[in-house]
Amino acid sequence: MEQALQADREVDARGLNCPLPILRTKKALNDMASGQVLRVLATDPGSVRDFEAFAKQTGNQLLQFAEQDGVFSFLVKRK
């Protein structure tokens, strides 16, 4: 049975276009401790690419992402 990952915080960036979801994510991660997990909700289809690039550039870990009914959810673990 797959265990759902729990997020320590959530950022709702639905309806926002690039680069706002990433900027909100950055801001939230700055306030979090290493190892904490942030869930981000976004509706911008470009955000998938953005989050993959963001994880590579910053060293934060993109644990998973899913899409349901046009809403993308990302789990990012703070480095």
N, C-alpha and C positions, 0 to 999 in steps of 0.2 A: 504494500500500500504506500503510495507516494504521500509524503508529508508536505502539507502546504507550508511554505516559508512565511514566517511572521515578519511583518515590517515594524520597525520602531517608530517610524513616522510616515506620513503620506503627503504627497504634493499633488494637488488637482490642477493639471494644466490643460484640461479639456477646453477646446475652443480657442486655444492660443496657438499661434504659428511660430515657427522657427524664427529667432533663436530663443524665444521666451521659455519653452519647457526646459531647455538646458540651463538657462540662467537661473530659473527657479530651483532647479535641481542642485546647481552649484551652491547657491545661497543656503539651501537646507542642509547640504552635506557639511558645509563649513561649521554649522552649529551642532554637528553630531560627533560622537566619539568613534574612534577607530573600531571597525568590526560591526557597527550598527548597520541596519538595513533600511533603505528608503524605498517606498513604493511610489512610483510616479504614474499618473494617469494622463494620457494625451490622446488627442484626436488627429493630430497632424501626421499624415502618412510618412512624411519625411523624417519624423522623429526616430524611426527605427534605425535609419542610417546614422542620424545624429548621435543617438545614444551609444551605438557601437563605436563610433569615432571618439566620443567623449570618454568612454571607458579606457580605450587605448591610450589616449593623450594624458589622462589624469592618473591612471593606475588604480582607479576605483574599479571594482569588479561588477560587471553586468551579470547577475546570477541567472536571470531568466526574463523573457518577455513573452507576452501573449496578446492576442487580439481577439476581441469579442464585440460583435455588432459595431465595428468601426471605432472602438475604444481600445487603445494600446495600453497595456500595463507593463511597467518595467520594475524589476527589483535590482537596486544598485547597492552594493556593499561598500561602505566607506573603507578606504585603505588605512 
